Each structure stands twice: as C-alpha cells, then as structure tokens.
C-alpha cells in the first residue's frame, strides 16, 4: 500500500512540474510511472490535482494524453495471424472502432472542459449524441462475444477470462447509461456537468483500452489455441446473425466453404439418412393430444408470439426457439452452457435463487418486467415438472406486452 502511495505522490510531483517544464525526459518519466499505476489511481490523482492543487484542465490534459498513449501502446498486442473472414479478425477490427470512439470522445470532453458555461459549450455538447450513437452500436460487439464466443470457450474449460470480459462490458454499459443521463442534465451547474463528463470519458478510455489489451494478449490467443476451424465457422455464422457494429467482414473463401471430397464419409452417410427421414413419416412424434412431425414442431415453436428458452434439471441450456424478432439475442453456441454463465455476474444470485426455489418446490413461477426502449418486456420463468411433480427444468418465456396494453373494447371482424 505504501508503495502505491509513494508512486501516487511521485506522479503528482511530476505532473506539477509540467506547469514549468516541457521536455522529453519528463514525459518519459511520467510514462514509466503511469505504466506502473492502475487506471483508477491515475484518475484519482488527476481529479485531486484539479480540486486541491489548482492544476488547470489543460495541464491535466497533457498527462491524460500521455496516459492514453501508454494505453494505446498496450493494445497493439501480439500478431494475431488469422484470415480476414475469421471472427478474431472481425473483433480486432471492431476494437479499432471502439478504441477510436472512446479516445475521440475523451478529446471532445477535454474541449468542453475548457469552456466557461453551457452556452459557450453547447455546439460541443450537441456532438455528445454522435458518440452515444456509436457506443450504442458497440452493443453488437458485446453480444457477439457474450452469446457466441464466450459459450464456446466455456465448453473448452476457459471460464474465468470470459467472466472478466463480460463484467467489463457491463461497466461500459453503465458508463454509457450515465452519459445518456448527463447529456440531458442542464439544471445543474456547469462545473458539476464538466466533472461528471470528465469522469465518464476518462473511465471509458481506461476501461476500453485495458479491455482490448486483455483480449489481445490473453483471450484471443487462448481462443486460437483451443477452438478448431469447424467451430470457428459456426462462430462466424452466428456472428453474421447478430450483425456488426462497424465492419463488413469478408465471407468464407470458396475453398473453405466447399471442399471437394470424393470419399464417402460418415458425415455424408448421416446427411443422406437425415434427408431420407425428412421425406418419410418416421420422424412423426406422438403426443397424447395428437401427432406432429419434427418439421411441424419446429415451425410451430418458431411461430409462437413470444421467445422461449428451456434449461434442464442440471441448469444447462437445452433449447430456445428462433422467432423472427427475438427480444434477447440467443446463439446456438449457448446450447449446453450453464445458465449461470448466460447472465452478467450481478444477476447470478437471482438466477440461482429462482432455480433453488423451483427445485425445492417452494415456487413454480417468477415474473419480471422492464422497459427496453419502446418495448415493455415481460419475462416469466416456469418450473417444468413431470406428471409426478419431479422437476425437469425451467422454461423462460419473454414477450413484448406493450402492444397488448393498448388493446381496448372488442374486435370481432376480420380485417381485409
């Protein structure tokens, strides 16, 4: 603790020296100390200097820029030698967009901090919305990692790094939420506005540049060593379904998509059998109330006006329907994943409580509802039991009830 405290004091003194000195030797010394102190400590030091030591925004900004340069160097990472269609190449490209966005937003924040009042800063404050829009697009990057890449890594036994990355995604989401709230806050004094904006922009830069560093040096190399080419193709397909925030990836090369193979393989035989079964009646499933084919069941489940996900008695995701406009993103790679790993860390305690109560028989249902933009989402969990009451799993049912809330009166006539 004393070592960190001494480094903090030493860095403070170096920053104070920038008021009267501007040379390469001083910058190198600041870079060296910054690389040894955590981002949180640096942010606190910068804030303390402005509040207590009378250091100006411009002087702190010089140090912030040195800090950003140090972090940007850390994000360069090892060479990740993958083809352009590869999911890792796509994520690296999205990292570039993400890094540029948070760094440029920090520069915008610095310019706003130079202004004296809201009127003077208004043209710059208006530009904040551009960055909010960019940060909203980044959600697609988060979803691809959380719903596709992370589940595959977990199946290979790599669980902790994805948990850390997901937690950092949630921290960024909270900063993004704070930014949206701050943009509309004009009732507080301008100094408070600038301080809050400074904390958000600094927090974003520190978080994202360190996040990229961890993924380039730890997560991505681990993934490349563990996941085979066939799995990467599946990941790419699932990425395509979710979409991309800022980069149009290259499709599979034809040589990869269509390999010529004249040998009769087990896979080919299985495919022939599957096609035969699809043409025959042998895939019919008998229920007490009727008979349906697999094709009919699939179509019915995907036509339901709500999303369903089934988790078995071992807390593993076994199935979800693929409706046209799903409220929450689901990827086929989550099948077999522990349901606890499908939720952010802050939600795991609630998930475990629901499952515990369902398994013990204490409860059979749990309801939640929340606003998501214009949607009013009802999330219901049902304990699934057999005829003897034995617990088989949990069914999640999610739907947008906003249109239902608008219903009034009666409708008895079919519209043309």
matplotlib code that plots the C-alpha trace (Angstrom):
import matplotlib.pyplot as plt

x = [0.0, 2.8, 4.5, 1.3, 1.0, 4.6, 4.1, 1.0, 2.9, 5.8, 3.4, 1.7, 5.0, 5.8, 2.5, 3.1, 6.4, 4.7, 3.5, 7.0, 8.8, 8.1, 10.8, 11.1, 12.8, 9.9, 7.4, 9.3, 9.4, 5.6, 5.0, 7.1, 5.2, 1.8, 2.5, 3.1, -0.1, -3.6, -6.0, -8.2, -5.3, -4.4, -7.9, -8.0, -4.6, -5.8, -9.0, -7.2, -4.7, -7.6, -9.6, -6.8, -3.6, -5.1, -3.8, -5.7, -7.6, -5.0, -2.2, -4.1, -5.0, -1.3, -0.9, -4.2, -2.8, 0.4, -1.7, -3.8, -0.6, 0.7, -2.6, -2.8, 0.7, -0.6, -3.5, -1.2, -0.7, 0.8, 0.3, -2.9, -2.4, -5.9, -7.6, -9.9, -13.2, -12.1, -14.2, -11.0, -10.1, -13.6, -13.3, -9.9, -11.4, -14.3, -11.7, -10.2, -13.6, -14.2, -10.7, -11.0, -14.5, -13.5, -10.3, -12.0, -14.8, -12.2, -10.8, -14.3, -14.7, -11.5, -12.6, -15.9, -13.9, -12.2, -15.5, -16.9, -20.7, -23.3, -24.0, -20.3, -20.1, -23.4, -22.0, -19.7, -22.3, -24.5, -21.8, -22.0, -25.1, -22.8, -20.7, -23.8, -25.0, -21.5, -21.5, -25.0, -23.7, -20.9, -23.6, -23.4, -19.7, -20.6, -23.4, -21.2, -18.7, -21.2, -23.6, -21.2, -17.5, -17.7, -20.0, -17.6, -14.6, -16.5, -17.2, -13.4, -12.9, -11.9, -14.4, -12.7, -11.4, -14.9, -16.4, -13.9, -14.6, -18.4, -18.1, -16.2, -18.9, -21.4, -19.2, -19.1, -22.9, -23.2, -20.9, -22.9, -26.1, -24.6, -23.6, -27.1, -28.5, -25.8, -26.5, -30.0, -28.9, -28.8, -30.4, -27.1, -24.2, -21.7, -18.8, -20.6, -21.6, -17.9, -16.7, -19.2, -18.4, -14.7, -15.2, -17.2, -14.9, -11.8, -13.5, -14.3, -10.8, -9.2, -11.7, -11.7, -8.0, -7.2, -10.1, -8.6, -5.2, -6.5, -8.4, -5.4, -2.9, -5.0, -8.5, -7.8, -4.6, -6.3, -9.3, -7.0, -5.1, -8.3, -11.1, -10.8, -11.6, -15.0, -16.0, -14.8, -17.0, -20.0, -19.0, -18.7, -22.3, -23.6, -21.7, -23.4, -26.9, -26.2, -24.6, -21.6, -21.2, -18.7, -17.1, -18.2, -16.4, -15.1, -17.2, -15.7, -13.3, -14.9, -12.1, -13.1, -16.8, -16.8, -14.0, -14.0, -14.0, -14.9, -14.6, -17.8, -17.5, -19.6, -20.9, -22.1, -23.9, -25.5, -26.7, -28.2, -30.1, -31.3, -32.6, -34.4, -36.0, -37.2, -39.0, -40.5, -43.1, -40.7, -40.0, -43.5, -43.8, -46.9, -48.4, -51.5, -53.4, -52.1, -49.2, -46.7, -43.7, -40.4, -40.7, -44.1, -43.0, -40.0, -42.3, -44.8, -42.2, -40.7, -44.1, -45.0, -45.6, -43.0, -39.5, -38.9, -35.7, -35.5, -33.0, -32.8, -32.5, -28.7, -29.0, -27.9, -29.5, -31.1, -33.3, -34.5, -36.9, -35.7, -38.5, -38.1, -37.7, -36.2, -36.1, -32.8, -30.1, -29.6, -26.9, -26.9, -23.5, -25.2, -26.8, -25.1, -24.0, -24.7, -27.4, -25.5, -22.8, -25.6, -26.1, -24.0, -22.4, -24.8, -27.8, -26.4, -27.6, -31.2, -30.9, -29.7, -32.5, -35.2, -33.7, -33.3, -37.0, -38.2, -36.2, -37.3, -41.0, -41.2, -42.3, -43.5, -43.3, -41.4, -42.2, -40.2, -40.9, -38.8, -38.6, -36.4, -36.8, -40.4, -40.8, -42.3, -40.8, -42.5, -40.1, -41.7, -40.0, -42.0, -40.9, -41.4, -42.4, -43.5, -46.8, -45.4, -44.1, -40.5, -38.5, -37.3, -36.1, -37.1, -38.9, -38.2, -41.0, -40.3, -42.6, -43.2, -46.5, -46.6, -49.0, -51.2, -51.5, -53.1, -55.9, -59.4, -63.0, -63.7, -62.7, -64.9, -64.4, -61.5, -59.7, -59.3]
y = [0.0, 2.4, 1.7, 2.7, 5.8, 6.8, 6.3, 8.4, 11.2, 10.9, 11.1, 14.1, 15.9, 15.0, 16.4, 19.6, 20.0, 20.1, 23.6, 24.9, 22.1, 20.6, 18.1, 14.5, 13.3, 14.4, 12.8, 9.5, 9.5, 10.2, 7.3, 5.0, 5.7, 5.7, 2.2, 1.0, 2.6, 1.4, 3.4, 4.1, 5.5, 7.8, 9.1, 9.9, 11.7, 13.8, 14.7, 15.5, 17.8, 19.8, 20.0, 20.6, 21.8, 24.3, 22.4, 23.5, 21.3, 21.9, 20.7, 17.6, 17.0, 16.8, 14.0, 12.3, 12.3, 10.7, 8.2, 7.4, 7.0, 4.4, 2.5, 2.6, 1.1, -1.7, -2.5, -3.3, -6.8, -9.8, -10.6, -12.5, -14.3, -15.1, -14.8, -11.8, -13.9, -15.1, -14.0, -12.9, -10.6, -9.1, -8.5, -6.8, -4.5, -3.7, -3.0, -0.4, 1.4, 1.1, 2.5, 5.4, 6.2, 6.4, 8.3, 10.9, 11.2, 11.9, 14.7, 16.1, 16.0, 17.9, 20.7, 21.0, 21.3, 24.4, 26.3, 28.6, 27.9, 25.9, 28.5, 28.5, 24.7, 24.0, 23.3, 20.7, 19.2, 18.6, 16.4, 14.1, 12.4, 11.3, 9.3, 8.0, 6.6, 5.0, 3.5, 2.0, 0.3, -1.3, -3.4, -5.7, -6.4, -7.2, -9.5, -11.5, -12.1, -12.9, -15.1, -16.8, -16.7, -17.0, -20.1, -21.9, -21.0, -22.3, -25.6, -25.9, -25.2, -21.5, -19.8, -17.1, -14.8, -14.5, -13.7, -10.8, -9.5, -9.7, -7.8, -5.0, -4.9, -4.2, -1.5, 0.2, -0.2, 1.7, 4.5, 4.7, 5.0, 7.7, 9.6, 9.5, 10.8, 13.5, 14.8, 15.9, 17.4, 21.2, 22.0, 21.6, 24.0, 23.7, 22.8, 19.7, 18.8, 19.0, 17.0, 14.2, 14.2, 14.1, 11.0, 9.2, 9.9, 9.0, 5.9, 4.8, 5.3, 3.5, 0.6, 0.0, 0.3, -2.1, -4.3, -4.5, -5.2, -8.2, -9.6, -9.3, -10.8, -13.4, -14.1, -14.2, -16.2, -18.7, -19.0, -19.5, -22.3, -24.0, -23.7, -25.7, -24.5, -26.1, -24.3, -21.0, -21.5, -21.9, -18.9, -16.9, -18.0, -16.9, -13.6, -12.9, -13.5, -10.9, -8.4, -6.0, -2.5, -1.0, -3.5, -5.6, -8.9, -10.9, -14.1, -17.5, -18.2, -20.7, -23.1, -23.2, -23.3, -26.1, -28.6, -31.3, -34.7, -37.8, -40.2, -41.4, -40.2, -40.9, -37.3, -37.8, -41.0, -39.3, -36.4, -38.9, -40.6, -37.3, -36.3, -39.7, -39.2, -35.7, -37.2, -40.1, -40.3, -41.9, -38.5, -38.2, -37.7, -38.9, -36.8, -37.7, -35.0, -35.6, -36.3, -33.9, -34.2, -32.6, -30.1, -29.0, -28.8, -26.6, -24.3, -24.1, -23.2, -20.6, -19.0, -18.5, -14.8, -15.0, -16.2, -19.4, -20.9, -24.3, -25.1, -28.7, -30.0, -29.6, -25.9, -26.4, -24.6, -27.3, -25.4, -22.0, -21.1, -18.9, -16.4, -13.6, -10.7, -12.1, -9.6, -11.0, -12.3, -16.1, -18.0, -21.8, -21.9, -21.5, -24.9, -27.0, -23.9, -23.4, -20.9, -19.0, -18.2, -16.7, -13.9, -11.0, -11.5, -9.1, -11.3, -14.8, -14.6, -14.1, -16.8, -19.3, -18.3, -18.9, -22.3, -23.3, -22.4, -24.3, -27.4, -27.5, -27.0, -23.7, -21.9, -22.7, -19.3, -16.0, -12.8, -9.7, -6.8, -3.9, -1.2, -1.7, 1.4, 1.3, -2.3, -3.3, -6.7, -9.4, -12.2, -15.2, -18.3, -21.6, -24.7, -27.7, -30.9, -34.4, -35.9, -36.9, -33.4, -34.2, -31.1, -31.4, -27.9, -24.2, -22.6, -18.9, -17.0, -13.5, -11.2, -7.5, -6.7, -3.0, -3.8, -5.8, -2.9, -0.8, -3.2, -1.9, -2.7, -5.7, -6.8, -9.4, -8.6, -9.9, -7.1, -7.3]
z = [0.0, 0.9, -2.5, -4.3, -2.1, -2.9, -6.6, -6.4, -4.7, -7.1, -10.1, -8.6, -8.3, -11.9, -13.1, -11.1, -12.9, -16.3, -15.4, -15.8, -17.8, -21.1, -22.2, -23.4, -20.3, -18.1, -20.4, -20.4, -16.6, -16.5, -19.0, -16.8, -13.6, -15.4, -16.7, -13.1, -11.5, -12.0, -14.2, -11.1, -9.2, -12.2, -12.4, -8.7, -8.9, -11.8, -10.0, -6.8, -8.6, -10.2, -6.9, -4.4, -6.1, -8.6, -11.6, -14.7, -17.1, -19.8, -17.6, -16.6, -20.2, -21.1, -18.6, -19.8, -23.4, -22.2, -20.3, -23.4, -25.5, -22.9, -23.0, -26.8, -27.0, -24.7, -27.1, -30.1, -28.8, -30.5, -34.1, -34.5, -37.8, -39.0, -42.4, -42.9, -42.6, -39.2, -36.1, -34.3, -37.2, -37.1, -33.3, -33.7, -36.4, -34.1, -31.4, -33.6, -34.0, -30.2, -29.4, -31.8, -30.4, -26.7, -27.4, -29.6, -27.1, -24.4, -26.6, -27.0, -23.3, -22.8, -25.2, -23.3, -20.0, -21.5, -21.8, -19.1, -19.4, -21.1, -23.8, -24.8, -24.8, -26.5, -30.0, -28.5, -26.1, -29.1, -30.5, -27.5, -29.2, -32.0, -29.6, -27.8, -31.1, -31.7, -28.2, -28.8, -31.9, -29.8, -28.2, -31.2, -30.4, -26.8, -27.9, -30.3, -27.5, -24.7, -26.8, -29.2, -28.4, -24.6, -24.6, -27.0, -24.8, -21.7, -23.4, -23.7, -20.0, -20.3, -18.0, -15.9, -18.7, -20.3, -17.0, -16.5, -20.0, -19.6, -16.3, -18.1, -20.8, -18.1, -16.6, -20.0, -20.3, -17.0, -18.2, -21.4, -19.4, -17.2, -20.3, -21.7, -18.4, -18.2, -21.7, -20.7, -17.4, -17.8, -14.5, -12.5, -12.6, -15.5, -13.2, -11.9, -15.5, -16.6, -13.7, -14.4, -18.1, -17.3, -15.1, -17.7, -20.6, -18.6, -17.3, -20.8, -22.1, -19.2, -19.3, -23.1, -23.8, -20.9, -22.1, -25.6, -24.1, -22.1, -25.1, -27.5, -25.0, -23.2, -24.5, -28.3, -28.2, -25.8, -28.2, -31.2, -29.4, -28.3, -30.9, -34.1, -37.6, -37.8, -34.6, -36.0, -39.0, -36.7, -34.7, -37.9, -38.9, -35.5, -35.7, -39.1, -37.5, -34.7, -37.0, -36.9, -35.4, -37.7, -40.1, -43.0, -42.7, -45.6, -46.4, -46.3, -49.2, -51.6, -50.9, -47.3, -47.8, -50.4, -50.1, -52.7, -51.2, -53.3, -50.3, -48.7, -45.1, -42.0, -42.1, -45.7, -44.8, -41.8, -44.1, -46.5, -43.7, -42.4, -45.8, -46.1, -42.7, -43.6, -46.6, -44.6, -41.9, -39.4, -37.8, -36.5, -32.8, -31.0, -28.2, -26.1, -28.0, -31.5, -33.9, -35.3, -37.5, -36.4, -39.2, -37.9, -34.3, -35.4, -37.4, -34.6, -31.9, -34.2, -34.9, -31.3, -30.5, -27.6, -27.1, -25.1, -23.6, -21.8, -19.1, -17.8, -14.3, -14.4, -15.2, -18.8, -21.7, -23.9, -26.3, -27.5, -30.2, -33.1, -33.6, -36.2, -33.8, -30.7, -27.8, -26.3, -28.5, -28.5, -30.3, -31.0, -29.3, -25.9, -26.0, -23.3, -21.5, -17.8, -17.5, -14.8, -17.5, -19.7, -17.3, -16.0, -12.6, -10.9, -11.9, -11.0, -7.4, -8.6, -11.2, -8.5, -6.1, -8.8, -9.7, -6.0, -5.3, -8.4, -7.5, -3.9, -4.9, -3.0, -6.2, -9.7, -11.3, -11.2, -13.1, -14.0, -16.3, -17.6, -20.2, -23.2, -25.4, -26.7, -25.6, -22.3, -21.7, -19.5, -18.5, -16.9, -15.5, -15.1, -13.3, -15.7, -13.9, -15.0, -14.0, -10.6, -9.9, -10.5, -11.6, -15.2, -15.8, -16.2, -19.1, -19.7, -21.7, -22.9, -24.8, -25.5, -23.9, -25.0, -27.9, -25.6, -23.2, -26.0, -26.5, -25.5, -26.4, -28.7, -32.1, -33.8, -37.5, -39.7, -41.5, -45.2]

ax = plt.figure().add_subplot(projection="3d")
ax.plot(x, y, z, "-o")
ax.set_aspect("equal")
plt.show()
